[in-house]
């Protein structure tokens, strides 16, 4: 009932508003264009566009209730701070959304007539039909009333016949009332959303893409810095130490072969450790198992290497784009690393499912909690990586635990 009431109010109250809007827009535009040669057309047009903006703001405040979702208000470009009077006068005319506001006031008028008639007709049919028993006996008692349809069909008691017919008609109108009123409201509100908020939503989408691109650049830059740090602190230091050991072994070769043999053994061990570190780093960049076999084996390999027991539940099959698979792998790898280092957890769960056009990755642990995505913390990089592919990261980690991290990754 609340939905029917909202839609009905929108259509009934919007009808007189559309009449006023239409009249002002047509009159203002005609007067402005017609008097342009006398140099008074510009202020008339500017005033008309400002009035259209006011009516459009009223309509935009109603749209969220009807559509069930928030709508964006377009950004009307203000005139420059040091602009002269002429520049400020014509400023409304150089905003494309202002002309769409004016056009909507003209286009919406005939549509509002149709939606208003539909709404009033269905409400009147339902109310008049269902309440006929309350007033029908008065109509039947009017002098000169020959009984109408009941008399033509040969029914003697016309009151009961008319009551049944009206109740059936009222019931039909009542049953179809939500469908017709809702359809009319959505049609009119959809037009309003397209013309009054379309430009704003386009700007928001462009801003989202720009933020996603910036997040991707930031995520890649952070990954490169982390890789550079890991190489510097690990393999590079080992290789420097290996070179020094080999130089000492070369100098001791003739004087003390036993010492050289021991030093070569240490060098071989250091070489193997360096290779292991390089393999670990390469898995974080582009793991061969992911590109060759897909997400399930790659995530299983991550779980097996984690120092905390991991329960893995992958309910997706098939392959996805490289960007999607790399993102999921990266999120799992980084999260398991954080869990192992900071959570003090005894068990971790990783679940991957598909819901519509999204992969839902859920990672939980029974650790101490306190994780969040604030800048400067490890999870902020994951949020940036997901934002780069239009994904989203949600973290629920109260102090004391447990922690649940959900990543939504578009995959279709």
Buried (B, 14 or more C-beta within 10 A) or exposed (E): EEBBEBBBBBBBEBBEBBBEBBEBBBEBBEBBEEBEEEEEBBEBBBBBBBBBBEBBEEBBEBBEBBBEEEBBEBEBEEBEEEEEEEEEBBBBBEBEBBBBBBBBBBBBBEBBBEBBEBBBEBBEBBBBBBEBEEEBEEBBEEEEEEBBEBEEEEBEEBBBBBBEBBBEBBBBBBEEBBEBBBEBBBBBBEBBBEBBBBBBBEEEEEEEEEEBEEBBEBBEEBBEEBBEEBBEEBBBEBBEBBEEBBEBBEEBEEEEEEEBEEBBEEBEEBEEBBEEBBEEBEBBEEBEBBEEBBBBBBBBBBBEEBEBEBEBEBEBEEEBEEBBBBBBBBBBBBBBBBBBEBBBBEBBBBBBEBEEEBBBBBBBBBBBBEBEBEEEBBBBBBBBBBBBBEBEBEBEBEEEBBBBBBBBBBBE
